[in-house]
Amino acid sequence: MYFTSNTVAFLDGEFVSAEQATCGMYAQSLHYGYAVFEGIRAYNTPSGTRIFKPKEHFERFHYSCQAIGLPLSYSVAELTEISYQLLAKNGLSDAYIRPLAYAAAPNMSLKCPPAGNLLMAVWDWGRYLGDQSLRLTISPYERPNPRAVPIEAKVSGHYANSIIASTEAKNRGYDEALLLDMHGYVAEGPGANFFFERDGELFTPSAGSILRGITRNTIIDLAREAGIRVTETFFRPEELRGATGAFMTGTAAEVVGVASVDDIVFGKPFAETLGAELARRYTALVTGQAVEAIVEARE
């Protein structure tokens, strides 16, 4: 349940009942997917509610709006303050935050609008892909061509591709899809980045057809701080054979293990991989706890 009759949302400068946050039937964003969003998490830490990397998220939110010509009149600082107020009004500490910039005015043209709108919602949301290691399958659908759309922007319309790929994979009995780019290289999941481990080193797809996620970048930083080598490179699905582990990352998913990709089964249980160690370090970072406390809590 994303909202109840008591839930408060932010809509165009006002805090309103979520049930009153509506959009007109002739809104340009509704018809064409012309909108931008972010996925952000807040955590209950020893020093209180803390939004993880709000500056990075809202800077990307601004970039995404600029990339498609969608006006956004709120600064990063204002968006951050609205987020904290919204969490407080809903009595939430551990929560998911969804800002959405869109065009609400009736408009069936294909021109950028003169003004944009802002909705922000919060809800209690567990790890999007769950806690069990995933069985992935290579999707018959590719990631969008980066020469056709600004692939580093979180544009709502891009996620039609994600929905189609994820649904197709689940209809075939898998947990999630893994998409390739137009050259046949591994790109990412429908809503998460991909890493694999071999010989004590991590590999992840290079920029090009991926969204370089904020969680992805955080994991790379944590790995390098721990002395783990991370290589960003292009690789094909067959190069996953012989890998000892794999995992996916994203704000909604956090860090989740991958057991297999089609008939390729990774050599170690996720708990014994570098991914599991980085998952512990990530949890410690976002919750403000020591890594040792995270290990003890899971044992």
N, C-alpha and C positions, 0 to 999 in steps of 0.2 A: 504494500500500500504506500503510494508516494505522498498522499495527503489525506487529511480528514477535514471535518467541518471546522476544526480548531487550528488548522495549519495556516501560517502567515507566509505570503510571498511578497516580493518587491516587484512593482510594475510601474515603470515610467515615473519614478520620483515618489511613489507612495507605497507604504506597507499596507497590503490588503489581504482579505481572506483569499486563500488559494482557489476557492470555488468561484471567486469573482474575476480571476485572472483569465480572461477569455480573448480570443482572436477572431476577427471578422472573416466571413466566408470568402471574401474577395481579396484577402491579403496576398500580396505578391509572394511572400515567403511560403505561404501554405501551398500555393500552386506550383512553385518552381524550386523549392528547397533553398531559397536564397536567404540564408541565415548563417550565423556563426555561433559556436558554443564553446564552452570549456567544461572540463571535468576536474574538480578540485576536492581534496579531502581535508577535513579538520579532525584533530585527534585530541582526546582528553589526556593531557600531560600532567606531570607533577606540579607544573607552574600554571595550570589552567588550560582552557581551550586554546589550541594553536592550529592555525591554518598552515598547511605545508606548502611552502614556496608560493605564496600569493603573488609576489612581484613577477616571478617568471610566468605564472599562468596568465595574469592579466596583461602582461606585456605581449604575450602571444595572442591573447584575445584582441588586443589593439591591432597587432600585425595582420591577423586574419581578416578583420573588418577592412583595413586599408587595402589588403590584397584583392578584395572583391568590390571595393568602392561603397561599402555600407557605412553610413555615418554613425559615429559613437561619441556621445557628448560627455562621457564620464571618464575621469582620470583613473590611473592605477590606484592611487591613494583612496579616491572616493569609492571605487569598486571594492577595495579591501575593507573599508569601514562598513559599507553596506552588508558585506558578507558576515562580519562579526555581529552586527546588529540583528541580522536575520537569524543567525544561530541562537542568539540570546532570546529573541522573541518566540522561538519555537522550543526552547529548553533543550537544545541539542549541543553535545560536545563532540562525540564521535559521529561524524556525518559527512555526507556527500553534498557538494555545492554545485549547482548547475546554472551558470549565467548564460543567457541566450540573447544575442542581438539579432533583431529581425525587422522586417518592414511590414507594419500593420495596415497601412493605408490601402484602400481598394486600388489595385493597379494590376492590370493584365498585360502591361507593356513589358519589354525586355530591357528597359533602361534602369540604371541605378536610381533609387529614390532620393529625394532632397533631404529626408530626415529618417532616422532609425529609431527603433524602440528597444527597450531593455526589460527583460524578465529575469528574475533570479529566484531560484527555488532551492530548498534544502530538504534532505530526508535521510533517514537511517538506512544505510545500504551496506550489506556485507560484501565480501570479496566477490566481484562480478563473475569470475570463472570458478568459484568454489575453492576448496582446500585440497582436493585430490589431484594427483598428476593426470594430465590430459592425454587423450588419444587424438592426434591431429591427422588430417588428411590434406593432401595437396589439392587445392581448389581448381576447378576448371575455369574459374573466373580470375582475371588478372587485376592487379592494382591499377588504378587510373594512370594514364600516361601523364607524366609531369610536364610535358609540353602542351597538354590540353587544358590543364587546370593547375592552380597554385597548390601543389600537393602538401606543402608544409602548413597550409592554413586549415583550421578545423571548421570546414564548411559543412553545414548540415547535409546538403545534397550529395556530398561525397559518400555519405554513409548508406546510401541506397546500395552501393557496391558491397558494403560490409554486411548488410542485412541479407542480401541475396546469397553471398558466399557462405555465411554462417548457417543459414537455413538449409542450404543444399548439403552441407557437411553433416548436419544433425539428422537430416532425412536419410542419410546413408549409414547412420549408426555411430558417427564419431562425435567427439565432444566439441570440436571446433575446427575451423578451416585454417590453412596456411596458404597465403596467396603468393604467387610469383609476380615478377615484373614483366614488362613486355619483351625482355630479352631472355626470360626463363630462369632468372636468378631468384632466390628466396627473398621475399620482401618483408611481410609481416602478417599477423593475424588480422581479423576484421576490426579489432579494437585494442591490439596489444603488440608490442615489439617482441622479437624473437632472438634468443641467444642459444648457442650450443657450446659444449665443453669437449676439448680433446687434449690429452697430455698436459693437463694442468693449466691450459690456456682457454680463454673465452673468445668466441667469434660472434659477431653480430653484423647484419647487413649494413652496408654503407648508405649514406644519404643518396637520394636520387628518386626512388619511388616510395620511400617510407616517410612517415611522420616521426621525426626525431623526438620521441616522447620525453617529457620531463622526468618521468620515472626511469626511463632508459638511461638518460644522461646521469641521473643520480646513481644508478647501479654501476655505471662505468667509473664514476668518480670513487665510489666505495671500493670497487675492485682494485683500482690502481693504488688507493691508499693502503690496501691490505697486501700489496705486492703481487697481485694477480694481473697477468698480462691480458689485455683486451685488444683484439684486432678487429677493426671495422673493414669489411671487405665484401666483395661480391662472391657468392657461391651458389652452386646448383643443388637440388635436393639429393642427388646421389652422393654428394660430398659429406652428407650426414652419416653415412655408413661408417661404423667404427667409433663414432662419438660416444663418450661415456655418460653424457647428460645433456639436458636442455631445459629451458624455462622461458616463460613469457612475462613481460612487464607492462604495467599501465596503471594509471591512477585508480581506476575502478577495480582492476584485477590485482593490484599491488605486485607481488611476485608469486608465480604459480609454476609448479613443475610440469614438465612434459615427459610422458613415458615413452611415446612412440610417434612416428610420422609414417602413416601407412604401414608397410611391412618392416620399417626400420625401428627396431627396439633398442633403446639406449642402455648402455652397459651397467649402470649403477642405479639403485633406487635413489629417488630425488634427495632423500635425507642424507645421503652420503656424498653429494655433489657440491661443487662450488656455488651453485645456485642456491642451495639451502643455506649455506653459510652467509651469502649475501642477503638472502631473505631475512635472516636474523638481524643482520646489521641494519638493514633498511627499517625493520620494525623498531629497533632501538632508536634509530635516528628520528623517525616521525613521532614516536610516542615519548621521547625524552627519557628513555630508560637505558640502563646499561645492557650491553649484549649478554652478559652473564645472567642477568635477571630474565631475559627472554628465553635463554636456553633452559633455565630451571623451570620456568612456567610451562614449557612444552614437554618436559620429560615426565 
